[in-house]
Amino acid sequence: MRVLLGVLVVVSIGIFANSVMRYNALLEEQRELEEKLADYQEMKEELQELLNSDYDYEYIVKIAKEQLGLYFPDEEIFYNDRNE
């Protein structure tokens, strides 16, 4: 009877330790997914702002510069590679 009780205690401790490790892994995964969700919500807001904006001259210039990397011929562009 004591052996059975000892085995039961050891198995219970093993199951508890496994559950705690799984819980911690799930908390880490939840944190990562919440960060991704925040990034996607920010991206959604930016895209919604672009979608709702008027298609005027400033909008076209902004998209050409940000998305396509286009600039005016007389525009001066400065690059900073010191941190790379």
C-alpha positions, -999 to +999 in steps of 0.1 A: +000+000+000+028+024+008+045+017-025+013+024-044+009+056-024+045+066-031+041+059-069+009+079-069+026+109-053+056+107-077+032+105-107+011+134-093+043+155-089+053+147-125+019+156-139+019+188-119+054+198-132+044+190-167+013+211-164+032+241-150+057+239-179+029+237-204+011+267-188+043+288-190+048+279-226+011+288-234+016+322-215+046+329-237+027+320-269-002+342-258+022+372-253+037+367-287+003+364-303-009+396-286+022+414-299+014+402-334-022+413-330-012+448-319+011+450-350-016+439-373-041+463-358-017+491-363-011+481-399-049+478-404-054+513-391-028+527-414-043+509-444-078+520-434-065+556-433-050+553-467-082+537-480-104+565-466-082+593-478-089+613-509-070+606-540-055+640-543-020+651-553-006+648-518-019+613-515-004+602-548+030+617-538+029+601-504+022+566-519+048+571-546+074+580-520+065+555-492+054+524-512+073+527-545+104+546-534+099+573-561+111+609-557+110+641-577+141+647-600+150+679-582+146+664-547+177+659-525+178+626-507+201+620-477+210+585-464+224+576-431+243+542-430+263+549-399+243+525-377+246+496-401 
